[in-house]
Amino acid sequence: KMTQQMRDLQLAQARKPPGPSSPNAAKRLYRNLSGKFRVNYTSFDEGSLAGRGEKEKLRKSYLFQSNAALFEAVELQDLDRVQELLKQYSPEELDLNTPNSEGLLPLDIAIMTNNAPIARALLQAGGKESPHFVSLESRSLHLSTLVREAEQRVNELMAQVVNEAPNTDCSEKEKQLKAWEWRYRLYKRMKAGFEHARVPDAPTNVHLSVASSSSVQVTFWEPLSVNSAVVTKYKVEWSCSPTFSPCLGEAVIDKLKNLHFTIRGLVSGTAYYVQVSAYNMKGWGPPQASVPPFAIPSNWREYDGRAPRRRGQAEALDHLLGQVKTVHQHCVCHEPCKNQPQSRKHSVSKSLKHLFHPGSKFLKTLKRGLYLTAIFYKDDNILVTHEDQIPVVEIDDTYSCLLMQDFLWFTKVSCMWDEILWLRQCVTVSQSSCSCILQTRFKMLLAISQMQGLLGIQDLGQVFFEPVKDKQGNILIVTLKEVKTNQTFESVRWVPICKLQTSRKSVSSPEEPTALDTLLISIQDKLAYHQRSSHALSPGLYLGYLKLCSAVDQIRVLVPERLPNILCHVKIRSNPNISREEWEWLQKMASVEEPIPAEPEAETSQNHLFQELQVAIKELMTLVNIPLQEAKDFRLYSQEVLDFGGQVSFLLLLPPSDDVCTAPGQNNPYTPRSGFLTLPLQIFELGEER
């Protein structure tokens, strides 16, 4: 069969121009082609093509050349070129797992020449070994055949070159001879690499942890020695017996970007043993048992049978809101607004056209009062009115001192942008005789409706955590929203932020800037805050630090600027689950009198958590600028694990009870370094919900 393949190859070569005469020639070939590879075939003038069929032929031609270039790059051990091709083309376009005429895949060549960097790059891109090598004998026979037939071809060409007189054909024969001599050496090197290789050693750092009440997770590292052959896959086995007899299941991992595996569908409360082994072209190596040797699927809630804190709360709130709406459905305040939905739909259909209508009610200047401004941004551009102004509407021209409670109420309303009309209708009935607070809040609803109507957009975004004020008595409530879609709005005017900042003519002095000037000066900081506050933590278990400070009308919480929607924190580990055994140990640690409890037994999950906590506490104390010796008086919050969506969980580190919240005028000797800010507690809670 192999002989026939080589004959077919020779016939194919006779019909097409000869291949590269040497490694250098091959390198020049695919590097010369690389300029063509970088050209997108769809960028050609379609008028020069004879139609879709011609374009498809051209596309296939480029993809065929890219596949050939990948083989050349692997054979020449050009890592940079391999990475470039893998980045430029998908595995399907490269035909990454389609054997060439010799029955080899790019990964086969990389493995058998023991080129670990290229092999890893191919593996991460989804490269596979040839399915033809079902056994060691078949691989050995295949390589021997390639070497023998390449040697035979070299001898034939050498005889032809020696016996024939010098001419053009002889020159071509010499080129073919050099190419086949180089290929003969390549096959011999591959055969020697295969013969000298041995099965890999066992994987290292095989760690087992409890992932949930029905699953465990195993993580591991590569073997210290792969015995001259790249590891291409791993096998995870699990059993209820330490002898693995019987073995309950196994899984083969051939995607090697992340060396971990979660075993699901297990029985809670049952001990499971896990071992991992590595594979290379010579076969499976010895298995390595995990540390700890077994794990019992469980969750910390099983310690006292506690139900999730928020179970059913969202449904209960929705039900309560529905009941309130039902009660107000027949209220007299709704009579004038029965036809409102149609006019609202008409307003929305105009999209953002009102921004540029001369009769719009956006303000250009402020006159001592309370105002609302909406900032919509996309990349480095910001949405402005037809007069190149940030959209601003008036809330109350007699309101010169924004009470914190009114501002916090406004931030809660921002969670119900779509319900503003309904809220207005509910407040209208008692508006004439209500208190000043209710009057102000009704005006806030009116301003929100006005902004929504003028913009034609319901969702005004997230409220910035503090209003912008000036010495003239102006107060700006700022909302921020990033426009991520590629939707094009008719007549929308997007202006670069830098241009808006430089073109605005300020009417205030640098010593006493107006609220609008202050907003423009600090707009990049506000946009950065908005973007960072929407970032999510990667899955894992974290150690958080709770620090509060109080003022006359509010309590504020310390948060990092880089992630202001979460407490100051460091990551403990990637597994967010706390097992029952770990939680039981934490409860014992919290109840002892000594500041440092006895270290748990070695090779247990509790011991591993103990070591992880020691590292995390040191890192967290350094982060918040607290001397490590002060941490001896700190304590872990032992009432519960804070769970955020099942993928992120927190253990809280608390200062001594007298220092959790700093009172006004109280000295705090350990002030965090730069990179932190304090948010009003209610703003922080809303940000955490987002």
Salt bridges, closest charged atoms under 4 A:
GLU46 OE2 - LYS55 NZ 3.67
GLU56 OE2 - ARG59 NH1 3.45
GLU75 OE2 - ARG183 NH1 3.23
ASP78 OD2 - ARG31 NH2 3.14
GLU84 OE2 - ARG38 NH2 2.78
GLU84 OE1 - ARG81 NH1 3.10
GLU129 OE1 - ARG139 NH2 2.98
GLU156 OE1 - ARG153 NH1 3.50
GLU195 OE2 - LYS191 NZ 2.45
GLU222 OE2 - ARG120 NE 3.40
ASP254 OD2 - LYS128 NZ 2.85
ASP304 OD2 - ARG306 NH2 2.89
GLU335 OE1 - LYS338 NZ 3.01
GLU387 OE2 - LYS364 NZ 3.97
GLU387 OE2 - HIS386 NE2 3.74
ASP388 OD1 - ARG493 NE 2.51
ASP396 OD1 - LYS443 NZ 3.37
ASP406 OD1 - ARG441 NE 3.20
GLU419 OE2 - LYS325 NZ 2.87
ASP459 OD2 - LYS481 NZ 3.22
GLU490 OE1 - LYS353 NZ 3.80
ASP517 OD1 - ARG504 NE 2.84
GLU582 OE2 - ARG573 NH1 3.06
GLU612 OE1 - ARG573 NH1 3.49
GLU612 OE2 - HIS608 NE2 3.36
ASP633 OD2 - LYS632 NZ 3.62
GLU640 OE2 - ARG309 NH2 2.14
GLU688 OE1 - ARG310 NH2 3.50
GLU689 OE2 - ARG310 NH1 3.18
